[in-house]
């Protein structure tokens, strides 16, 4: 009898540092995602991870707004004067 090895889940790491203004982020369904943001920011975009999780670490000042679908959102750390809008994420 053969043993089948389970495939290891991919972990995607995305990092933003400095003065960031981006309104076209796309976090897709390619595995668990770790998003690190540091500095002054204005970010928005789409999350589509119906089977995976997204982990957020946010340090700095600004606003982040996402819409879409996600299995699990984990806020690891949030510091500074920042706003996180997830009202359109199911």
Helices and strands as residue ranges (DSSP letters): E 11-27, E 32-79, E 82-89
